[in-house]
Amino acid sequence: MFRTPLTVCVLSALSLGSANAATTIKIASLAPLSGGQSAIGMQARNGIQLAVTEYKPQFKKLGFDLQFVPFDDQADPATGTAAARKISADRQVLAVVGALNSGVTIPASAALQASHVAMVSSASTANNVTDRGLGNMNRIVPRDDAQGPAGAQFLRTSLKAKKVYILNDKTAYGEGLASEVEKALKASGVQVVTNEGTEEKSDFSSIVAKVKLQRPDAIYFGGIYNQVGVFLKQLREAGVTVPVVGGDGLDSAELLKIAGKGAENVYFTTGAAPVEALPAAKAFAANYQKTFRQPAQGFAVFGYDAAKVVLQGILNAAKANSGKAPSRTQVERAIRKGTFAGLLSGKASFNSVGDRKAATLYVMKVGSGQVKLSTTIAVKPARP
């Protein structure tokens, strides 16, 4: 074929572009980015975004274009599972950070299992998240059977409660947490008045009336800030001032806004320490504030750390694959078998079912318009 100078230039440009084209690698996230739990979902998404930005240069050195694809699961299992199917169909997605809610994580991880898309949840605590033994499912937060007993221990030893009224939000998260608290309290001789499930979001008058009648020393509520905040407001307005304890679903500044003056004498357990209590988090907190014009909270730390596990896992798998883009199965194995340093919450590795081998739980106190560290509890998963 006769080639004109223009033809040669065009072919040369195409050849050069092809040689320099980066292989696209994506990570996805599942979190509620709209609806009643969007405050914590956006914190997690933002934390993941910072980790992706931080890791982009390392991926670029290996010839990869790292992209982040966030999905809004609306804290709804059906929506989250539909998103998981979309993720599975996109072969460039090698792993997922999420989901936040156990009720979403359980079906979403099952939907991703066959395609070997690794998941690292930044917040799901229900025992069944990992008890199913899925090879693709991991988490960086303590399980309900670690967080529940820690909450029960705090109720019994620090708050000296001898009679506790338990509530849960009827989700996998809330029911699981409340069940573990109930079990631990009863085993230590503390009277549990009831473990009542409720999906109520606006009028807690009937529950408050029962609480007043029973006169418990403390209340435990396994639920999320948007529901518990309304309950707290109405509980305090009814003159009930006993301590209220919950899990990491209360870890949001929105709790203070929703509960108002009712956000007093409240405690919650969480795997994420307040950012100011973590020396390693100082730069992260400053970067978060600068980037998103708001302070970082616990779920931002969760999201950042879970994303770093995912990203480092992909890099480890790529390096073991002679620098080439790894398969989903290779990433799945690299995450499960890896040891991950440099996390804000400390070094992390996973046991045979994807639970973090060791972690620290923090008990936070809410009062006077502030959230402060109360105490710390070291925990390990119940399973080896």
C-alpha positions as CSV (number, residue, x, y, z in Angstrom):
1,M,0.0,0.0,0.0
2,F,1.3,3.5,-0.9
3,R,1.5,5.7,2.2
4,T,1.4,9.4,2.0
5,P,3.2,11.4,4.7
6,L,-0.2,12.1,6.3
7,T,-1.0,8.4,6.4
8,V,2.3,7.7,8.1
9,C,1.7,10.4,10.7
10,V,-1.8,9.1,11.5
11,L,-0.6,5.5,11.9
12,S,2.3,6.6,14.1
13,A,-0.1,8.6,16.3
14,L,-2.5,5.7,16.6
15,S,0.4,3.3,17.4
16,L,1.8,5.7,20.1
17,G,-1.7,6.2,21.6
18,S,-2.2,2.5,21.8
19,A,1.1,1.9,23.4
20,N,0.4,4.6,26.1
21,A,-3.2,3.6,26.7
22,A,-3.7,2.8,30.4
23,T,-5.6,-0.2,31.5
24,T,-8.7,0.9,33.4
25,I,-9.2,-0.6,36.9
26,K,-12.3,0.3,38.8
27,I,-13.4,-0.1,42.4
28,A,-17.0,0.4,43.3
29,S,-18.8,1.3,46.6
30,L,-22.2,0.6,48.0
31,A,-23.6,3.1,50.5
32,P,-26.8,5.1,51.1
33,L,-26.1,8.3,49.3
34,S,-29.7,9.5,49.4
35,G,-32.5,9.1,52.0
36,G,-32.5,9.1,55.8
37,Q,-29.0,7.6,56.2
38,S,-27.2,9.6,53.5
39,A,-25.2,11.5,56.1
40,I,-23.1,8.5,57.0
41,G,-23.2,7.1,53.5
42,M,-21.7,10.3,52.1
43,Q,-19.0,10.3,54.8
44,A,-18.0,6.8,53.8
45,R,-18.1,7.7,50.1
46,N,-15.9,10.7,50.7
47,G,-13.4,8.7,52.7
48,I,-13.2,6.2,49.9
49,Q,-12.6,9.0,47.4
50,L,-9.6,10.3,49.4
51,A,-8.1,6.8,49.4
52,V,-8.5,6.5,45.6
53,T,-6.9,9.9,45.1
54,E,-4.0,8.9,47.3
55,Y,-3.5,5.6,45.4
56,K,-3.9,6.9,41.8
57,P,-0.1,7.6,41.3
58,Q,0.8,4.0,42.4
59,F,-1.6,2.6,39.9
60,K,-0.5,4.9,37.2
61,K,3.1,3.7,37.6
62,L,2.0,0.2,36.8
63,G,0.1,1.5,33.7
64,F,-3.4,1.5,35.3
65,D,-6.1,4.2,35.2
66,L,-7.8,3.9,38.6
67,Q,-11.4,4.9,38.7
68,F,-14.0,5.0,41.5
69,V,-17.6,4.2,40.8
70,P,-20.0,4.9,43.8
71,F,-23.4,3.3,43.9
72,D,-26.3,4.6,45.9
73,D,-28.0,1.6,47.6
74,Q,-30.4,3.8,49.6
75,A,-29.9,1.4,52.6
76,D,-32.3,-0.9,50.7
77,P,-31.4,-4.6,50.1
78,A,-33.2,-4.8,46.8
79,T,-31.5,-1.6,45.5
80,G,-28.2,-2.7,46.8
81,T,-28.5,-6.2,45.1
82,A,-29.5,-4.6,41.8
83,A,-26.4,-2.4,42.0
84,A,-24.3,-5.5,42.8
85,R,-25.5,-7.1,39.6
86,K,-24.5,-4.0,37.6
87,I,-21.1,-4.2,39.3
88,S,-20.7,-7.9,38.4
89,A,-21.4,-7.1,34.7
90,D,-18.7,-4.5,34.5
91,R,-15.5,-6.5,34.2
92,Q,-13.3,-3.5,35.0
93,V,-14.6,-3.5,38.5
94,L,-12.2,-5.7,40.6
95,A,-13.6,-5.0,44.1
96,V,-16.2,-3.2,46.2
97,V,-16.0,-1.1,49.4
98,G,-19.3,-1.7,51.2
99,A,-22.0,-2.0,51.9
100,L,-22.7,0.0,55.1
101,N,-25.9,-1.8,56.2
102,S,-25.7,-5.5,57.0
103,G,-29.1,-5.9,55.4
104,V,-27.6,-4.7,52.1
105,T,-24.2,-6.3,52.4
106,I,-25.6,-9.9,52.9
107,P,-27.6,-10.1,49.6
108,A,-25.1,-8.0,47.7
109,S,-22.1,-10.1,48.6
110,A,-24.1,-13.3,47.6
111,A,-24.9,-11.7,44.3
112,L,-21.2,-11.0,43.7
113,Q,-19.9,-14.3,44.9
114,A,-20.1,-16.2,41.6
115,S,-18.1,-13.5,39.8
116,H,-15.5,-13.4,42.6
117,V,-15.8,-9.7,43.2
118,A,-14.2,-9.0,46.6
119,M,-16.0,-6.9,49.1
120,V,-14.6,-5.1,52.1
121,S,-17.4,-3.7,54.3
122,S,-16.6,-0.6,56.2
123,A,-19.5,-0.9,58.6
124,S,-21.6,-4.1,58.5
125,T,-21.5,-5.9,61.8
126,A,-24.1,-8.6,61.6
127,N,-22.7,-12.1,62.4
128,N,-24.2,-13.5,59.2
129,V,-22.1,-11.2,57.0
130,T,-19.2,-13.5,57.4
131,D,-20.7,-16.6,59.0
132,R,-21.8,-17.8,55.5
133,G,-18.1,-18.3,54.7
134,L,-18.1,-16.5,51.4
135,G,-14.6,-16.2,49.9
136,N,-15.3,-12.7,48.6
137,M,-16.7,-11.1,51.8
138,N,-14.5,-9.3,54.4
139,R,-15.0,-6.5,56.9
140,I,-12.8,-4.2,58.9
141,V,-15.3,-3.6,61.8
142,P,-16.0,-5.9,64.8
143,R,-18.9,-8.3,64.6
144,D,-22.1,-8.1,66.5
145,D,-20.9,-10.8,68.8
146,A,-17.9,-8.6,69.7
147,Q,-19.7,-5.2,69.7
148,G,-22.8,-6.5,71.5
149,P,-20.9,-7.9,74.5
150,A,-18.8,-4.8,74.7
151,G,-21.9,-2.7,74.9
152,A,-23.3,-5.0,77.5
153,Q,-20.1,-4.8,79.5
154,F,-20.3,-1.0,79.4
155,L,-23.9,-1.1,80.6
156,R,-23.1,-3.4,83.5
157,T,-19.7,-2.2,84.7
158,S,-19.6,1.5,83.8
159,L,-23.3,2.4,84.0
160,K,-24.0,-0.1,86.8
161,A,-27.3,-1.0,85.1
162,K,-29.3,-3.8,86.7
163,K,-32.4,-3.5,84.5
164,V,-32.2,-2.7,80.8
165,Y,-34.9,-2.1,78.2
166,I,-33.7,-3.2,74.7
167,L,-35.0,-1.9,71.4
168,N,-34.0,-2.7,67.8
169,D,-34.9,-1.4,64.4
170,K,-35.9,-4.8,62.9
171,T,-33.0,-4.8,60.5
172,A,-30.2,-7.4,60.3
173,Y,-27.9,-4.8,61.9
174,G,-30.2,-3.7,64.7
175,E,-31.7,-7.1,65.6
176,G,-28.3,-8.8,65.5
177,L,-26.7,-6.2,67.8
178,A,-29.6,-6.1,70.2
179,S,-29.7,-9.9,70.4
180,E,-26.0,-10.1,71.3
181,V,-26.5,-7.4,74.0
182,E,-29.5,-9.3,75.4
183,K,-27.5,-12.5,75.5
184,A,-24.5,-11.0,77.3
185,L,-26.6,-9.1,79.8
186,K,-28.6,-12.1,80.8
187,A,-25.4,-14.2,81.1
188,S,-24.1,-11.6,83.6
189,G,-27.2,-11.5,85.7
190,V,-28.7,-8.2,84.4
191,Q,-32.5,-8.1,84.0
192,V,-33.6,-7.5,80.4
193,V,-37.2,-6.1,80.4
194,T,-37.7,-6.8,76.7
195,N,-36.0,-6.8,73.3
196,E,-38.6,-5.0,71.3
197,G,-38.4,-4.4,67.5
198,T,-39.8,-1.3,66.0
199,E,-39.9,0.3,62.5
200,E,-41.4,3.5,63.9
201,K,-39.8,6.6,62.7
202,S,-41.9,9.5,64.0
203,D,-44.1,8.7,67.0
204,F,-42.5,6.8,69.9
205,S,-45.1,7.7,72.5
206,S,-46.3,4.2,73.1
207,I,-42.8,2.9,73.6
208,V,-41.9,5.8,75.8
209,A,-44.9,5.1,77.9
210,K,-43.8,1.4,78.4
211,V,-40.3,2.6,79.3
212,K,-41.7,4.9,81.9
213,L,-43.8,2.1,83.3
214,Q,-40.9,-0.3,83.5
215,R,-38.4,2.2,85.0
216,P,-35.2,0.7,83.6
217,D,-31.7,1.8,84.6
218,A,-30.7,2.1,81.0
219,I,-32.0,1.6,77.4
220,Y,-30.1,-0.1,74.6
221,F,-31.2,0.7,71.1
222,G,-29.8,-1.3,68.1
223,G,-30.6,1.1,65.3
224,I,-29.4,4.0,63.1
225,Y,-29.1,7.7,64.1
226,N,-32.0,9.0,62.0
227,Q,-34.5,6.7,64.0
228,V,-32.8,6.8,67.4
229,G,-32.5,10.6,67.2
230,V,-36.2,11.0,67.1
231,F,-36.7,8.5,69.9
232,L,-34.2,10.4,72.1
233,K,-35.9,13.7,71.5
234,Q,-39.3,12.3,72.5
235,L,-37.9,10.2,75.4
236,R,-36.2,13.3,77.0
237,E,-39.3,15.5,76.4
238,A,-41.2,12.9,78.4
239,G,-38.8,13.3,81.3
240,V,-36.9,10.0,81.0
241,T,-33.2,10.8,81.6
242,V,-31.7,7.3,81.9
243,P,-28.6,6.5,79.8
244,V,-29.3,5.3,76.2
245,V,-26.6,3.1,74.6
246,G,-26.3,2.0,71.0
247,G,-23.9,0.7,68.3
248,D,-22.0,2.4,65.6
249,G,-25.2,3.3,63.8
250,L,-25.3,6.3,66.1
251,D,-21.9,7.6,64.9
252,S,-23.1,10.7,63.0
253,A,-23.2,14.4,63.8
254,E,-26.8,14.3,62.5
255,L,-27.8,12.5,65.7
256,L,-27.2,15.8,67.6
257,K,-29.3,17.8,65.1
258,I,-32.2,15.3,65.1
259,A,-32.3,14.7,68.9
260,G,-31.6,18.3,69.8
261,K,-31.6,18.7,73.6
262,G,-32.4,15.0,73.8
263,A,-28.9,14.1,72.9
264,E,-27.7,13.8,76.5
265,N,-26.4,10.9,78.5
266,V,-26.1,8.8,75.2
267,Y,-23.3,6.3,74.5
268,F,-22.4,4.2,71.5
269,T,-19.8,1.6,70.6
270,T,-17.8,2.0,67.3
271,G,-14.7,0.7,65.7
272,A,-13.7,4.1,64.6
273,A,-12.1,6.4,67.2
274,P,-12.7,10.1,67.1
275,V,-10.4,11.5,64.5
276,E,-8.7,13.7,67.0
277,A,-7.8,10.6,69.1
278,L,-5.8,9.0,66.3
279,P,-2.4,10.5,65.7
280,A,-2.3,9.0,62.2
281,A,-5.5,10.7,61.3
282,K,-4.4,14.3,61.6
283,A,-3.4,14.7,57.9
284,F,-6.5,12.7,56.8
285,A,-8.8,15.0,58.9
286,A,-7.1,18.1,57.4
287,N,-7.4,16.8,53.9
288,Y,-11.0,15.8,54.4
289,Q,-11.9,19.2,55.7
290,K,-10.2,20.9,52.8
291,T,-11.7,18.7,50.2
292,F,-15.3,18.4,51.4
293,R,-15.7,21.5,53.6
294,Q,-16.9,19.5,56.6
295,P,-15.2,17.6,59.4
296,A,-14.5,13.9,59.0
297,Q,-16.5,11.5,61.2
298,G,-16.3,7.8,62.1
299,F,-17.8,6.5,58.8
300,A,-15.3,8.5,56.8
301,V,-12.5,6.7,58.6
302,F,-14.2,3.4,58.0
303,G,-14.6,4.1,54.3
304,Y,-11.0,5.3,54.0
305,D,-9.5,2.3,55.7
306,A,-11.7,-0.3,53.9
307,A,-10.8,1.4,50.6
308,K,-7.1,1.2,51.4
309,V,-7.4,-2.5,52.0
310,V,-9.1,-2.9,48.6
311,L,-6.6,-0.8,46.8
312,Q,-3.5,-2.3,48.4
313,G,-5.0,-5.8,47.7
314,I,-5.4,-5.0,44.0
315,L,-1.8,-3.7,43.9
316,N,-0.5,-6.8,45.7
317,A,-2.4,-9.0,43.2
318,A,-1.0,-7.0,40.2
319,K,2.6,-7.2,41.5
320,A,2.2,-11.0,42.0
321,N,0.8,-11.1,38.4
322,S,4.1,-9.6,36.9
323,G,2.6,-6.1,36.9
324,K,-0.3,-7.0,34.7
325,A,-3.9,-6.3,35.6
326,P,-5.0,-9.1,38.0
327,S,-8.2,-11.1,37.7
328,R,-11.0,-10.8,40.2
329,T,-10.1,-14.1,41.7
330,Q,-6.5,-13.0,42.3
331,V,-7.7,-9.8,44.0
332,E,-10.2,-11.8,46.1
333,R,-7.3,-14.0,47.4
334,A,-4.9,-11.1,47.9
335,I,-7.4,-9.3,50.1
336,R,-8.2,-12.4,52.2
337,K,-4.6,-13.4,52.7
338,G,-3.0,-9.9,53.0
339,T,-1.8,-7.9,55.9
340,F,-2.5,-4.2,55.6
341,A,-0.6,-1.5,57.4
342,G,-1.0,2.2,57.3
343,L,-4.7,2.2,58.2
344,L,-6.0,4.9,60.5
345,S,-7.4,2.1,62.7
346,G,-4.1,0.1,62.8
347,K,-2.8,-3.0,61.0
348,A,-5.5,-5.3,59.6
349,S,-5.6,-8.9,58.4
350,F,-8.5,-11.3,58.1
351,N,-9.3,-14.8,59.4
352,S,-10.7,-17.7,57.3
353,V,-14.2,-16.2,57.0
354,G,-13.2,-12.5,56.4
355,D,-13.4,-11.1,59.9
356,R,-10.7,-8.8,61.1
357,K,-8.4,-10.7,63.4
358,A,-8.2,-8.0,66.1
359,A,-9.6,-4.5,66.6
360,T,-10.4,-1.9,69.1
361,L,-13.8,-0.8,70.1
362,Y,-14.4,2.7,71.3
363,V,-17.2,3.8,73.6
364,M,-18.3,7.4,72.8
365,K,-20.3,9.7,75.0
366,V,-22.8,12.1,73.5
367,G,-23.7,15.2,75.6
368,S,-23.5,19.0,75.8
369,G,-23.6,19.1,72.0
370,Q,-20.4,17.1,71.7
371,V,-19.2,13.5,71.1
372,K,-16.2,12.5,73.3
373,L,-14.3,9.3,73.9
374,S,-15.4,7.5,77.0
375,T,-13.4,4.3,77.0
376,T,-11.7,1.7,74.8
377,I,-12.2,-2.1,74.6
378,A,-10.0,-4.6,72.7
379,V,-11.9,-7.3,70.9
380,K,-11.4,-10.3,68.7
381,P,-13.9,-12.2,66.5
382,A,-15.7,-15.1,68.0
383,R,-14.5,-17.3,65.2
384,P,-10.9,-18.3,64.4
